[in-house]
Amino acid sequence: MSRYFFHLVDDYDIIPDEVGIEVANLKEAYVEATKAIEEFRLEHSVDAADWEDWRIEVTDAWGDTILTLPLSGIGFCSMTLVEREQTLSRH
């Protein structure tokens, strides 16, 4: 199990996740990030425009950004498959 952190980030601010969660692998971290986005959307639907430029940056225990997912849409991932495999082999 590895600990991943799910930070809310835009071009000017960061709301850090100081606790993180333990997940089995990068795929599970991605699933958890998409769940967090869906929960966030449900809780902040009225203010959605205010969060348009925000994203979740998933970092590992070393602070390396592993995934980036925009709050405005699920399905985007900043990593290629090769980069994901390289990251997984490090952990």
OpenMM code with the backbone's topology and positions (N, CA, C; nanometers):
from openmm import Vec3, app, unit

residues = "MET SER ARG TYR PHE PHE HIS LEU VAL ASP ASP TYR ASP ILE ILE PRO ASP GLU VAL GLY ILE GLU VAL ALA ASN LEU LYS GLU ALA TYR VAL GLU ALA THR LYS ALA ILE GLU GLU PHE ARG LEU GLU HIS SER VAL ASP ALA ALA ASP TRP GLU ASP TRP ARG ILE GLU VAL THR ASP ALA TRP GLY ASP THR ILE LEU THR LEU PRO LEU SER GLY ILE GLY PHE CYS SER MET THR LEU VAL GLU ARG GLU GLN THR LEU SER ARG HIS".split()
positions = [
    Vec3(0.0840, -0.1184, 0.0000),
    Vec3(0.0000, 0.0000, 0.0000),
    Vec3(0.0887, 0.1250, 0.0000),
    Vec3(0.0436, 0.2230, -0.0725),
    Vec3(0.1154, 0.3500, -0.0792),
    Vec3(0.0212, 0.4619, -0.0386),
    Vec3(0.0760, 0.5677, 0.0190),
    Vec3(-0.0048, 0.6841, 0.0575),
    Vec3(0.0012, 0.7867, -0.0548),
    Vec3(-0.1175, 0.8337, -0.0936),
    Vec3(-0.1309, 0.9383, -0.1938),
    Vec3(-0.2076, 1.0548, -0.1326),
    Vec3(-0.1767, 1.1748, -0.1818),
    Vec3(-0.2381, 1.2969, -0.1317),
    Vec3(-0.3130, 1.3639, -0.2463),
    Vec3(-0.4285, 1.4219, -0.2164),
    Vec3(-0.5187, 1.4772, -0.3163),
    Vec3(-0.5361, 1.6270, -0.2902),
    Vec3(-0.4490, 1.7070, -0.3534),
    Vec3(-0.4475, 1.8515, -0.3314),
    Vec3(-0.5401, 1.9218, -0.4309),
    Vec3(-0.6123, 2.0231, -0.3822),
    Vec3(-0.6899, 2.1100, -0.4708),
    Vec3(-0.5991, 2.2250, -0.5112),
    Vec3(-0.5863, 2.2476, -0.6429),
    Vec3(-0.4880, 2.3437, -0.6945),
    Vec3(-0.5487, 2.4246, -0.8092),
    Vec3(-0.5164, 2.5533, -0.8122),
    Vec3(-0.5385, 2.6331, -0.9330),
    Vec3(-0.4091, 2.7082, -0.9611),
    Vec3(-0.4138, 2.8067, -1.0486),
    Vec3(-0.2905, 2.8773, -1.0852),
    Vec3(-0.2367, 2.9677, -0.9746),
    Vec3(-0.3177, 2.9929, -0.8718),
    Vec3(-0.2781, 3.0869, -0.7680),
    Vec3(-0.2761, 3.0284, -0.6271),
    Vec3(-0.3535, 2.9253, -0.6038),
    Vec3(-0.3703, 2.8727, -0.4689),
    Vec3(-0.3586, 2.7214, -0.4665),
    Vec3(-0.3362, 2.6705, -0.3454),
    Vec3(-0.3376, 2.5266, -0.3216),
    Vec3(-0.4058, 2.5015, -0.1872),
    Vec3(-0.4935, 2.4050, -0.1875),
    Vec3(-0.5542, 2.3572, -0.0639),
    Vec3(-0.4968, 2.2175, -0.0436),
    Vec3(-0.3963, 2.2063, 0.0431),
    Vec3(-0.3243, 2.0798, 0.0547),
    Vec3(-0.4028, 1.9727, 0.1309),
    Vec3(-0.3836, 1.8515, 0.0889),
    Vec3(-0.4321, 1.7341, 0.1619),
    Vec3(-0.3152, 1.6908, 0.2490),
    Vec3(-0.3258, 1.7125, 0.3765),
    Vec3(-0.2146, 1.6808, 0.4659),
    Vec3(-0.2228, 1.5403, 0.5242),
    Vec3(-0.3328, 1.4698, 0.4959),
    Vec3(-0.3522, 1.3361, 0.5519),
    Vec3(-0.3308, 1.2283, 0.4461),
    Vec3(-0.3939, 1.2442, 0.3303),
    Vec3(-0.3836, 1.1447, 0.2243),
    Vec3(-0.4582, 1.0173, 0.2593),
    Vec3(-0.4502, 0.9203, 0.1678),
    Vec3(-0.5098, 0.7890, 0.1921),
    Vec3(-0.4154, 0.6815, 0.1406),
    Vec3(-0.4289, 0.5642, 0.1981),
    Vec3(-0.3509, 0.4487, 0.1544),
    Vec3(-0.4321, 0.3743, 0.0470),
    Vec3(-0.3687, 0.3501, -0.0652),
    Vec3(-0.4313, 0.2712, -0.1718),
    Vec3(-0.3310, 0.1691, -0.2234),
    Vec3(-0.3828, 0.0680, -0.2894),
    Vec3(-0.2989, -0.0424, -0.3343),
    Vec3(-0.2093, -0.0061, -0.4522),
    Vec3(-0.2597, 0.0838, -0.5404),
    Vec3(-0.1836, 0.1140, -0.6612),
    Vec3(-0.2328, 0.2448, -0.7232),
    Vec3(-0.1701, 0.2836, -0.8321),
    Vec3(-0.2040, 0.4085, -0.8997),
    Vec3(-0.3458, 0.4066, -0.9550),
    Vec3(-0.3892, 0.2927, -1.0038),
    Vec3(-0.5257, 0.2814, -1.0564),
    Vec3(-0.6268, 0.3126, -0.9464),
    Vec3(-0.6042, 0.2602, -0.8283),
    Vec3(-0.6937, 0.2869, -0.7161),
    Vec3(-0.6888, 0.4348, -0.6758),
    Vec3(-0.5723, 0.4963, -0.6842),
    Vec3(-0.5599, 0.6399, -0.6556),
    Vec3(-0.6426, 0.7208, -0.7556),
    Vec3(-0.6399, 0.6815, -0.8819),
    Vec3(-0.7189, 0.7485, -0.9851),
    Vec3(-0.8677, 0.7362, -0.9543),
    Vec3(-0.9107, 0.6156, -0.9172),
    Vec3(-1.0515, 0.5928, -0.8840),
    Vec3(-1.0929, 0.6806, -0.7662),
    Vec3(-1.0094, 0.6873, -0.6640),
    Vec3(-1.0395, 0.7703, -0.5470),
    Vec3(-1.0455, 0.9185, -0.5845),
    Vec3(-0.9587, 0.9620, -0.6732),
    Vec3(-0.9599, 1.1018, -0.7175),
    Vec3(-1.0886, 1.1339, -0.7922),
    Vec3(-1.1336, 1.0435, -0.8775),
    Vec3(-1.2583, 1.0680, -0.9511),
    Vec3(-1.3772, 1.0696, -0.8555),
    Vec3(-1.3745, 0.9846, -0.7540),
    Vec3(-1.4809, 0.9867, -0.6522),
    Vec3(-1.4805, 1.1206, -0.5783),
    Vec3(-1.3626, 1.1686, -0.5437),
    Vec3(-1.3515, 1.2965, -0.4731),
    Vec3(-1.4072, 1.4105, -0.5580),
    Vec3(-1.3805, 1.4066, -0.6870),
    Vec3(-1.4318, 1.5106, -0.7769),
    Vec3(-1.5838, 1.5058, -0.7813),
    Vec3(-1.6402, 1.3874, -0.7933),
    Vec3(-1.7859, 1.3737, -0.7971),
    Vec3(-1.8478, 1.4239, -0.6665),
    Vec3(-1.7897, 1.3887, -0.5535),
    Vec3(-1.8400, 1.4366, -0.4244),
    Vec3(-1.8297, 1.5886, -0.4159),
    Vec3(-1.7176, 1.6420, -0.4620),
    Vec3(-1.6975, 1.7862, -0.4612),
    Vec3(-1.8037, 1.8552, -0.5454),
    Vec3(-1.8313, 1.8008, -0.6626),
    Vec3(-1.9328, 1.8601, -0.7504),
    Vec3(-2.0698, 1.8602, -0.6847),
    Vec3(-2.1049, 1.7522, -0.6172),
    Vec3(-2.2344, 1.7450, -0.5499),
    Vec3(-2.2445, 1.8479, -0.4380),
    Vec3(-2.1380, 1.8666, -0.3637),
    Vec3(-2.1383, 1.9595, -0.2513),
    Vec3(-2.1298, 2.1058, -0.2937),
    Vec3(-2.0732, 2.1342, -0.4118),
    Vec3(-2.0491, 2.2722, -0.4552),
    Vec3(-2.1140, 2.3036, -0.5893),
    Vec3(-2.2255, 2.2424, -0.6197),
    Vec3(-2.2859, 2.2596, -0.7520),
    Vec3(-2.3260, 2.4039, -0.7792),
    Vec3(-2.3689, 2.4769, -0.6786),
    Vec3(-2.4099, 2.6154, -0.6977),
    Vec3(-2.2908, 2.7026, -0.7364),
    Vec3(-2.1742, 2.6726, -0.6824),
    Vec3(-2.0552, 2.7535, -0.7050),
    Vec3(-1.9622, 2.6943, -0.8112),
    Vec3(-2.0128, 2.6123, -0.9002),
    Vec3(-1.9288, 2.5405, -0.9957),
    Vec3(-1.8398, 2.6328, -1.0780),
    Vec3(-1.8896, 2.7478, -1.1189),
    Vec3(-1.8101, 2.8393, -1.2011),
    Vec3(-1.6874, 2.8893, -1.1257),
    Vec3(-1.6991, 2.9030, -0.9946),
    Vec3(-1.5865, 2.9497, -0.9141),
    Vec3(-1.4718, 2.8487, -0.9108),
    Vec3(-1.5008, 2.7237, -0.9382),
    Vec3(-1.4006, 2.6170, -0.9293),
    Vec3(-1.3556, 2.5681, -1.0675),
    Vec3(-1.3945, 2.6373, -1.1728),
    Vec3(-1.3676, 2.5936, -1.3096),
    Vec3(-1.2194, 2.5711, -1.3397),
    Vec3(-1.1310, 2.6533, -1.2872),
    Vec3(-0.9877, 2.6413, -1.3157),
    Vec3(-0.9132, 2.5535, -1.2157),
    Vec3(-0.9856, 2.4942, -1.1234),
    Vec3(-0.9236, 2.4118, -1.0205),
    Vec3(-0.9063, 2.2684, -1.0663),
    Vec3(-0.8119, 2.2005, -1.0028),
    Vec3(-0.7847, 2.0614, -1.0360),
    Vec3(-0.7406, 1.9876, -0.9094),
    Vec3(-0.7477, 1.8574, -0.9151),
    Vec3(-0.6906, 1.7746, -0.8092),
    Vec3(-0.5562, 1.7249, -0.8594),
    Vec3(-0.4532, 1.7511, -0.7807),
    Vec3(-0.3209, 1.6962, -0.8099),
    Vec3(-0.2950, 1.5864, -0.7076),
    Vec3(-0.2764, 1.4669, -0.7573),
    Vec3(-0.2479, 1.3526, -0.6715),
    Vec3(-0.0965, 1.3393, -0.6636),
    Vec3(-0.0445, 1.3422, -0.5405),
    Vec3(0.0991, 1.3277, -0.5220),
    Vec3(0.1277, 1.2034, -0.4391),
    Vec3(0.2472, 1.1515, -0.4576),
    Vec3(0.2887, 1.0359, -0.3779),
    Vec3(0.3546, 1.0847, -0.2487),
    Vec3(0.4044, 0.9913, -0.1706),
    Vec3(0.4649, 1.0254, -0.0403),
    Vec3(0.5884, 1.1136, -0.0536),
    Vec3(0.6512, 1.1161, -0.1709),
    Vec3(0.7705, 1.1972, -0.1951),
    Vec3(0.7365, 1.3353, -0.2486),
    Vec3(0.6071, 1.3614, -0.2707),
    Vec3(0.5641, 1.4907, -0.3218),
    Vec3(0.5612, 1.5011, -0.4723),
    Vec3(0.5893, 1.3910, -0.5419),
    Vec3(0.5840, 1.3925, -0.6882),
    Vec3(0.4388, 1.3882, -0.7351),
    Vec3(0.4039, 1.4751, -0.8299),
    Vec3(0.2691, 1.4739, -0.8856),
    Vec3(0.2555, 1.3531, -0.9772),
    Vec3(0.1559, 1.2712, -0.9471),
    Vec3(0.1340, 1.1463, -1.0196),
    Vec3(0.0193, 1.1605, -1.1193),
    Vec3(-0.0860, 1.2293, -1.0789),
    Vec3(-0.2033, 1.2508, -1.1637),
    Vec3(-0.2519, 1.3930, -1.1478),
    Vec3(-0.3111, 1.4459, -1.2520),
    Vec3(-0.3787, 1.5747, -1.2458),
    Vec3(-0.5143, 1.5586, -1.3120),
    Vec3(-0.6195, 1.5907, -1.2363),
    Vec3(-0.7562, 1.5771, -1.2861),
    Vec3(-0.8298, 1.7082, -1.2639),
    Vec3(-0.8867, 1.7684, -1.3684),
    Vec3(-0.9596, 1.8943, -1.3514),
    Vec3(-1.0922, 1.8715, -1.2804),
    Vec3(-1.1335, 1.9681, -1.2000),
    Vec3(-1.2647, 1.9580, -1.1369),
    Vec3(-1.3759, 1.9739, -1.2386),
    Vec3(-1.3446, 2.0356, -1.3522),
    Vec3(-1.4463, 2.0605, -1.4541),
    Vec3(-1.4763, 1.9399, -1.5407),
    Vec3(-1.3986, 1.8333, -1.5310),
    Vec3(-1.4271, 1.7156, -1.6115),
    Vec3(-1.3401, 1.5991, -1.5740),
    Vec3(-1.4008, 1.4821, -1.5668),
    Vec3(-1.3253, 1.3600, -1.5373),
    Vec3(-1.2832, 1.2973, -1.6693),
    Vec3(-1.1717, 1.2288, -1.6652),
    Vec3(-1.1256, 1.1604, -1.7839),
    Vec3(-0.9912, 1.2109, -1.8313),
    Vec3(-0.9529, 1.3292, -1.7846),
    Vec3(-0.8227, 1.3830, -1.8205),
    Vec3(-0.7185, 1.3333, -1.7224),
    Vec3(-0.6078, 1.2914, -1.7744),
    Vec3(-0.4968, 1.2509, -1.6883),
    Vec3(-0.3697, 1.3051, -1.7511),
    Vec3(-0.2871, 1.3682, -1.6718),
    Vec3(-0.1689, 1.4351, -1.7260),
    Vec3(-0.0557, 1.3384, -1.7586),
    Vec3(-0.0715, 1.2115, -1.7280),
    Vec3(0.0365, 1.1154, -1.7504),
    Vec3(0.0068, 1.0259, -1.8699),
    Vec3(0.1102, 0.9911, -1.9412),
    Vec3(0.0967, 0.8916, -2.0459),
    Vec3(0.1016, 0.7536, -1.9819),
    Vec3(0.0663, 0.6521, -2.0563),
    Vec3(0.0725, 0.5157, -2.0038),
    Vec3(0.2147, 0.4778, -1.9652),
    Vec3(0.3123, 0.5209, -2.0435),
    Vec3(0.4522, 0.4904, -2.0127),
    Vec3(0.4914, 0.5551, -1.8806),
    Vec3(0.4540, 0.6808, -1.8615),
    Vec3(0.4858, 0.7497, -1.7366),
    Vec3(0.4208, 0.6803, -1.6180),
    Vec3(0.2978, 0.6340, -1.6348),
    Vec3(0.2299, 0.5627, -1.5272),
    Vec3(0.3044, 0.4361, -1.4901),
    Vec3(0.3455, 0.3609, -1.5908),
    Vec3(0.4170, 0.2359, -1.5653),
    Vec3(0.5502, 0.2639, -1.4951),
    Vec3(0.6204, 0.3682, -1.5352),
    Vec3(0.7465, 0.4037, -1.4707),
    Vec3(0.7237, 0.4413, -1.3251),
    Vec3(0.6162, 0.5150, -1.3002),
    Vec3(0.5833, 0.5557, -1.1640),
    Vec3(0.5483, 0.4340, -1.0801),
    Vec3(0.4686, 0.3451, -1.1330),
    Vec3(0.4289, 0.2253, -1.0591),
    Vec3(0.5492, 0.1399, -1.0240),
    Vec3(0.6463, 0.1341, -1.1133),
    Vec3(0.7639, 0.0500, -1.0870),
    Vec3(0.8513, 0.1083, -0.9764),
    Vec3(0.8386, 0.2390, -0.9484),
    Vec3(0.9156, 0.3024, -0.8399),
    Vec3(0.8604, 0.2697, -0.7033),
    Vec3(0.7322, 0.2347, -0.6981),
    Vec3(0.6647, 0.2172, -0.5672),
    Vec3(0.6525, 0.0712, -0.5337),
] * unit.nanometer
topology = app.Topology()
chain = topology.addChain("A")
for resn in residues:
    res = topology.addResidue(resn, chain)
    for name in ("N", "CA", "C"):
        topology.addAtom(name, app.Element.getBySymbol(name[0]), res)
